[in-house]
Amino acid sequence: MDIFKLFFDHDLRLDKLAKRNANKTKKGDDSTIEDFMKPDPTYSKFYITGTDLNEERFGINVLSKSNEIIDNLNSTFKNHQLISTTNKSFDSIKAGLQTLHIGEALVISNNNKLPDIDLATLTIDEETKVGHKKDEIRSVIESGAYLLYKEPAHHGFDLHLFSEQNIYPHLFETFKSLVDNEFRFFSINNKRMRSERHFYFETWTLDNPPHGAEEVFPETVL
């Protein structure tokens, strides 16, 4: 049996997506009432992973429907421009992921406007996680583009998606279509997951998942 997990974080404050103590700004005496009334810009992030319970393997690529998962994700970004952090262009997410190494990413844009940064600076490794790339990630999503990382998993790779726009409803619907008796889908509020034990809940409490992990069925609606 395959367990597919979509972790989500919504309404994260964009001004927190910056290096600690870097160029801090506050609303002060020069602010207007309009400034105070404006909502704080937010962003969303999604972590996409899976587990092959029969073989106890972890990673999107080990699932029997890995190709369908990536194809369905690609359908969310029709007519978008895809450029990797190695400055290569691709016509699909699948083609990009087949070429990317672990730690590299795809910048996905639908307005031909790319961030004004060196894309190579977005690459992560064992020493430099996404948490060390806050300013760079912010530059991407403020440009209106999405950022999709190919991140390491125990037996391959997972996907980590950053977006200024909350595209959870699109992801929910496209992945729900894959559900069957051997492919179980859990939508998970990442703010509720407090430990690695929670992250891998399917290995010890699949029939009683922790609070914040909701199983999605073909009839489930938002």
PyMOL commands that set and color helices and strands:
alter all, ss='L'
color gray80, all
select helices_A, chain A and resi 14-16+33-37+60-62+66-75+93-99+119-122+130-132+134-142+168-176+190-192+196-199+201-203
alter helices_A, ss='H'
color red, helices_A
select strands_A, chain A and resi 2-13+42-52+57-58+81-84+89-90+105-109+146-153+156-163+183-189+213-216
alter strands_A, ss='S'
color yellow, strands_A
deselect
rebuild
show_as cartoon
